[in-house]
Amino acid sequence: PLGGRMVSFPLDPPLARVACAGADLGCSEGAFTVVSMLSVGGLPMVFFTPQGRLEEAKASREQLVVPDSDHLTLLSVYDAW
């Protein structure tokens, strides 16, 4: 059962559910990447704007953002890294 699989992950239940769904749907690598990034703070931890370099940071961010999905944005950032 799903709950039994979820408890095997040291994650909050919603993140464990994503991990299980990723395995079921054949996209576990992407699911675990997103879960890992969400577990450490998500988008606020990913995008850093150095003082005095706002325009450069905005231009870089625009290349990585997926407008319809924060989760796909995290995956885009990871893949670019």
Secondary structure by P-SEA (a helix, b strand, c coil): caaaaaacccccaaaaaaaaaaaaaccaaaaaaaaaaaaacccccccccccccaaaaaaaaaaccccccaaaaaaaaaaac
